[in-house]
Amino acid sequence: MPYFIKKLICIIAILLLTGCATLSRSDRATLNELRSYGIPSTEVQVKHPALAGALNILPGFGNFYLAYGTTESDQWLFGFLNLLTWPISVIWGVPEAIIDANTINKKETIYYYTYDNIGKSELLKHKSKEN
């Protein structure tokens, strides 16, 4: 394989591995608070990690699944890049999709207990049990 192609594949792999969905510092603090009340960090399941990983065996389909219906618009780009680098993209695409699905679920759990009225009242119940 020519040197240029090897270098291009390495650059794309690095970009894909660093492009995973992430939590902000305040999100991590909120998750720690929720855990202290006995609430699992991925209680709200909007995306299934195993399904996302399995779909990424096909070129980018797991990322497209993660992007659809969420605010994670970067997943569309990652899916397209996985499509361009398939079949080697399976190496990083499958674990990336599993990790990103869990992160999306964590974000949804935070959103539910922070902004949803039902989630807020459930959180108050958890807090009152602690006192």
Secondary structure by P-SEA (a helix, b strand, c coil): ccaaaaaaaaaaaaaaaaccccccaaaaaaaaaaaaacccccccccccaaaaaaaacccaaaaaaaaccccccaaaaaaaaaaaacccccaaaaaaaaaaaaaaaaaaaaaaacccaaaaaaaaaaaaaac
